Amino acid sequence: MNKRGYYGDYGGLFIPEILMSTMEQLITEFHRAKDDPAFWKEYTDLMSTYSCRPTPLTYAENLTRHFKGAKIYIKREDLNHTGAHKANNVMGQGLLVKRMGKTRVIAETGAGQHGVATATMAAKFGFDCTIYMGEVDVHRQRPNVFWMERLGATVVPVTEGTRILKDAINEALRDWVSNMDTTHYVLGTACGPHPFPEMVSYFQSIIGKETRKQMLEREGGLPDRVFACVGGGSNAMGIFSGFFDDPVELVGVEAGGLGLESHRHASRLVSGDASVGIAQGYRTYFLQNPDGQMLETHSVAAGLDYVGVSPILADLKDKGRVRFETATDKEVVEALSMTTRMEGLIPALESAHAFAGAFREAPNMGHDEIIVINQSGRGDKDIFTIADAFGDPAWKSFIKAKAEEYNA
Ligand SMILES: Cc1ncc(COP(=O)(O)O)c(C=O)c1O
């Protein structure tokens, strides 16, 4: 990265002039914290007492036997407090908010995991909290909205545009401009204006650091391939960064939705539907038309349903350091079903993209080769979508009975 937050051709800091002093304060405070060894210790202590760190690395014995190829390990970010890797980022940013003396946090959320994580952090640190969420996602992820409100956050459904994550980000940026003296914007992924891609990746790097150490302890060597799903790119950056200097193949799996040929997907780095542009404060690949209008995205996983992608990953793609693949909704539901039945693990629909990518390749690898899959979150938040995907009749009658009870 160069000084202005560029990674190759991507990144930067494109914000309204009025936000510049707030960003300068954030950049300075973040770099001061990053250079202070006591800060990382404070962060890891917090994560080991408030979240479940280090998260385990689980050997997937049954999946390994089934595919008859590479040995499969799963990094268990689902075991973090609030059920996803999102906790790593919000707790780190929470510590920075305290250092900056601010009293209010705002955030955007797609799947709701980042919103729940931010509301949790705000409750713990005593900050006021407002969460922006596209109206479509509010409907898809009602249980997470319920929890955010119980945690004391105000959830604002965003009715602009296509009413999903990108619209929630625009609304959060608008709020920030009006309230920057008191408010910090807890961006949830490795996107947005500098220093967010660097800062979010820094907090998520705890995943990669642990995984590398655990692999060496467990196998006496490093994995051959590491798989992570890619929405904005924070869990991928987190686990990949542990292996950037090693001969380890890094594979990011984007949302292939209904298939790339259907143009109903959220693939920014693999499909030909994306191009480089500037939006939401940074330069990267966006799914947009030739006039720069953002396209509608689709994924069964709300957390991958986003038009942009981390500028750091875009650069790593150009450099050939990370390989990108896609998995369709159908493949993802199959991978989730298989993992649940064979290992007793329920990955989030987002994480199941990484599983689908790994399952495609594991059978063609040797018995002496090792795969690590990042299970970025747990799937219980997706119960409505998953039950729909399976057409579960007992679940449907349960919901109908509940609805009748409320109408009574
Ligand atoms: C469980 C889970 N995994 C992955 C993602 C995608 O985000 P990122 O690419 O920043 O890791 C989300 C986003 O909401 C999520 O909830």
The ligand as an SDF file (V2000), in Angstrom:
LIG
                    3D

 16 16  0  0  0  0  0  0  0  0999 V2000
  -20.7470  -15.2580    8.0970 C   0  0  0  0  0  0  0  0  0  0  0  0
  -20.2860  -14.2950    7.0610 C   0  0  0  0  0  0  0  0  0  0  0  0
  -19.2630  -14.6480    6.2500 N   0  0  0  0  0  0  0  0  0  0  0  0
  -18.8150  -13.8220    5.2800 C   0  0  0  0  0  0  0  0  0  0  0  0
  -19.3840  -12.5750    5.0770 C   0  0  0  0  0  0  0  0  0  0  0  0
  -18.8520  -11.7300    3.9680 C   0  0  0  0  0  0  0  0  0  0  0  0
  -18.0800  -10.6660    4.4040 O   0  0  0  0  0  0  0  0  0  0  0  0
  -16.5170  -10.6080    4.1880 P   0  0  0  0  0  0  0  0  0  0  0  0
  -16.2510  -10.9090    2.7490 O   0  0  0  0  0  0  0  0  0  0  0  0
  -16.1640   -9.2240    4.5760 O   0  0  0  0  0  0  0  0  0  0  0  0
  -15.8850  -11.6230    5.0810 O   0  0  0  0  0  0  0  0  0  0  0  0
  -20.4460  -12.1470    5.9030 C   0  0  0  0  0  0  0  0  0  0  0  0
  -21.0550  -10.8320    5.7340 C   0  0  0  0  0  0  0  0  0  0  0  0
  -22.0480  -10.4700    6.3120 O   0  0  0  0  0  0  0  0  0  0  0  0
  -20.9080  -13.0360    6.9190 C   0  0  0  0  0  0  0  0  0  0  0  0
  -21.9240  -12.7100    7.7300 O   0  0  0  0  0  0  0  0  0  0  0  0
  1  2  1  0
  2  3  1  0
  2 15  2  0
  3  4  2  0
  4  5  1  0
  5  6  1  0
  5 12  2  0
  6  7  1  0
  7  8  1  0
  8  9  2  0
  8 10  1  0
  8 11  1  0
 12 13  1  0
 12 15  1  0
 13 14  2  0
 15 16  1  0
M  END
$$$$
